[in-house]
């Protein structure tokens, strides 16, 4: 039947990502395109595979179609396994009624049966909205060595920013003595990355207790962790060094994309020893035309570039026509920038069109913010879209929907 | 109605000896991210042919590596899928156990598999057919005419030199084949050439293979088709789209360059709706262009890092172009690495070639400079 696994990963991918507005209108945040050919969820999934964890439950809830389709049978990540592999876990109807996932802890609680099938010693909890490369196996070894009940991955953050995070106060050995959720006056700079390893038995007990506590928000950060700490459980931190970015907002998503640029990029996805796997669509190589001019940019397969692309990230099958200019922008797959159009400091979602001589966004120096155009929309010729605009449907002047 | 596919993976190896020294014709890299067999395979998969056999000969390690389980073409199946058919050599091998050189001999050597095919029709294709053809339409045509064999042909204008390396097919107004001339030495002008893509009715294929074994026939054109013209129903199926096959190194270079010179060629090969060209997935990162990069009129795959200038060239996956380096009219295979201030003109660099700083290499369009796999300069 089911073979025992040492560690099962549970990836929380149900978040709406409401601060990404137009980009998450039809897709869950983990399925948002990133870095040309990737989706956000590729990073935790690839980390799992590269760390030798081949049993991954993906908990979905908000707009799951694109995400489910993307994960499929897990083949792109080598997660189509005889035993284990990837499993999409949506909320379901049970004997005593149906429930949406009420919180992160409740989502795992509802899927305890999935975990128990593999009788794992440890459960790794991940979230599907961060961009980073991390060896979870190293964290697991540290968890085992310290004999902890729970290990939490932490990142050093500047003290001035610490109040945005869940902060861990530790003793010299790394044992957590205090947990401060978004503290006004932080006393530590170790921020929780939302990555936890639990001993299965302990996790199960606390999830059940939490479920039986009326009024609980059923959240790891708000309930489970403080409760365990209160009971004096052995909880340790695992320090992470390297690139880590929460791409929950338009500006952080833009920044993370730009971090891929440069000779020595802040975040390197070219590392052959830690490949980031993603679902590939059969697109031809990209073509740069006679008048094409690409600099300081990332270009994916299937693109055709006859215009100018500068300091930008282009996903697959993007067409930049002659005379068009794309600068400081993120353009997602299948979008067409027609001749004479100028796209500046913007994010344009997939399968949209910026028509002839239209202008989207403003020069980064003078702009109020990033202009965002949702998917499947057409900016009519000569239309000007202001910086910081958030276009998510065709109710705006000069915007029409593209018939499929 | 079901159809099986058979691909000849070694049939033209001698045409481009440099590129096939360590690989089959089928696994010769082409067009930035493909191997030649990808076109034949994708044509089959896009026409719902899910039972494909690839007949090999020697040097097929790279082909096996490329195909893997077949999942990148959706051919990792419980029933059907892709099979590699190696030559059948008995344990009591002796000098008589020679490997085949012609298509018919190839088919004879894998009779063990052919006799087991149960599909109604069989599409036979060479591995160097660079085209995007709707085989379903061809099979429909074959069936509607109740033919035994249907050959895909294309009308082209041939020079004397080109005629020498082609098989010309004459047919009447009904599309019935009336004559076949293999490699005529004195022909010039317009003719239908054989594209080496054929549809046969399964029983007919099995019949000719058995028959050839019994009679020791060796040539499909001379021993089977020419003998059968009056007795059997042979048809031509005219294909008008882009087609290239590789008959020499110059041909390889010219066909590759056509991809960047002609937008229409790219469209006919890669831009056909619902008929994408599949290849092995490598999970490379997208290509990075540095602020100093200058790329014009070039076709570039994923995973490249470009710090220099590239013009009229084809860069395969994982190529690195160093600072101050100029690459012109060249084809650089997977993971070619160029240092700083290198100049390359009309160069074909095979896989994993390293060109160190300040080197200058130039070939000519008629004779590209070839760098063998893994060479370091």
Interface residues (C-beta under 8 A of the other chain):
Chain A: X35 X36 X37 X75 X76 X260 X261 X263 X265 X269 X270 X275 X276 X277 X278 X280 X281 X282 X283 X284 X285 X286 X287 X288 X289 X290 X291 X292 X293 X294 X295 X296 X297 X298 X299 X300 X301 X309 X313 X314
Chain B: X31 X32 X33 X42 X71 X260 X266 X269 X270 X271 X276 X277 X278 X279 X281 X283 X284 X285 X286 X287 X288 X289 X290 X291 X292 X293 X294 X295 X296 X297 X298 X299 X300 X301 X302 X303 X305 X307 X314
